Amino acid sequence: ATRGVARRELPPGIKIEALDHQLNLKYYFPQRTCQNGGPRIDLAIDRDGDGNFDGNAFGYVGHAPFGAGCITGEWDIMDMTDNIGRWDLSQLGGGMTMTWDQAEAFVMTTYPNHRVLAGSLTDDGCAGGGAAACGQAYYDLVTVENRTLENDQDTVDDRGR
């Protein structure tokens, strides 16, 4: 497969500040990288609180901005709300290498009535055409808000947001 998604719908009314240290994952790549923007955490944002999806905030996995610095050959645990400039808010009118605190402040200030509708782990790096981002990937302990995804009922969604 060239794309995999694990999605968690969030309770109504969740704002971005509720996700501090609540976006985490553990991954293992036997021989691949994080190039081409996958894997990442996608946050589906409703900018004005009307319940409709308006754009994503993308948080790229890795120890450097835009999916660089992934570890290969051993398990790695990521807190996606750390101080790495991994967040891309270009769909929401923000910057492309924002830290979590910068992304959070941007959304809270620019869209005070916002809601976060869902959080997803998306891995589609191989679809971008880079052979280095293709290959096996294992994920464990994917946490979005107050729940660690653990079975198909927690993750299945075909809407492609």
N, C-alpha and C positions, 0 to 999 in steps of 0.2 A: 504494500500500500504506500502511496505517496503522501497520505495525510491521515493523521489520527487526532481525535478530539475527545477529551474528558471534560464534561461541562457540569457546573453546579448552578442552578437557579438560586438566587438569593431571596431572602424574605423581603416583602415590600418595605420601602422606606430606608434601606441601608444606604448610608453615605460613605464616601471613600475613606474618611478618617476611621471608620470602624474596622478597616482592613489592616491597620498597623500590625506587623508581625503575625498576620493571619493569611499570608500567601507564601506557601512553602512547598518544596518538593525535593524528592531524592531521586537522582537519576544515575544510570550506568550506561556508558557508551563503550562497547568493546573496541571499536576502531574508527568511529566517526567524529565529526565536529558539530558545532552549533551554527555554522555559516548559513546565510540566506534567510535569517529571521525565524528559524524554527530550531528548537522548540521555544515557546514563549507562553506567558500567561496573558490572556485577553480578558479585559474587563469591559463588559457591555455597559455603556453609559447612556442614561436618559438625562439630557442636559437640563430640561426645564421641569421635571417632575410630573409630566403628563402620562407616564407609563410606556412611552414609545422609545425604542432604541434609536439613538442619534449618532453613535460612533464608538469606536473601541479605544481604550488605552492599552498599549502593548508593552509588556515587560519581558525583555529577552533574557534567557537563561545564559549564564556564563559569568566569569569573574572580571569582565571588562565590558564597555559599552557595545551595544548592538550584537550580542551573541558571540563575542570573542572570549577566549580564555576558558573554554569548557575543558573539563578534565576527561581524559580517555583512559580506560583500563582499570578504573576503580570507582566505587560509589562516591557520590558527592551530594551534599545537602545544601540547598539554596534557600535563604530568606530573601524573597523577592522585594522586601521593603527595606533593604540595606542602603548603603550610601553610594552604590555604583550607579553611574548614569545610564541605566538600562531601560528607562521608560520613554516610549515614543507616544506623544500625544498629538501627532500631526492631524489625525482625524477629528480632533476636538479644537484645533487652532493653536496648539501648544508646540513646544520644542520636541526634538527627536532624541536627545540624550539627557533626559532629566533624571535626577535622583528621585527616590520615592517621596521624600519631603517636598521637593520642588513640584512634582506631579500632583501631589495631594493639595498643596497650597494653590496651584493653578486652578484645579477643578473647583475647590471650595470658593475661591475668590471670583472666578469667571462665571461659574454656574452655581450660585448659592442654593438653588432649588433642585439640584441634581439628585439622581439616585443611581446606584449600581445595580443593574438588573441581574447580572450573572458573571461568573468567573469561569474561564476555561483554560485547560492546558492544551495547547495546539502544537502539533509537530508536523510541519509541512516543509521543512528545510530542503528535502530532496526534490520537491516540486519546483524549486527555484533554479534548477539546472546545475547546481554545484555537486559534483561527484563526492567531494569530501564530506558533505552533509548527509549522504545516503548511507544506509546501513542500519544494523540493529540498534535499538534503544530500549532500555528498560526503565520504568518509572515506578516509584513506590512512595507512599506517604504524601500524596498530593493533597494539600490542605487549602481550602478556599473558605474564608471566614471561620466559622466555628465548627466546620465538619471536614474530616479527612475522607476523601472519596475511597470507597472500598468495594463497590460492586456495580453491576450494569445499571441498576435502578438509580444510582447516584449520578451516572455519567452520560447516558445516552441522549443525544439531541441531533436532529438532522436539519436544523434550520440554517446552519452555516453562517452565523453572525460572525 
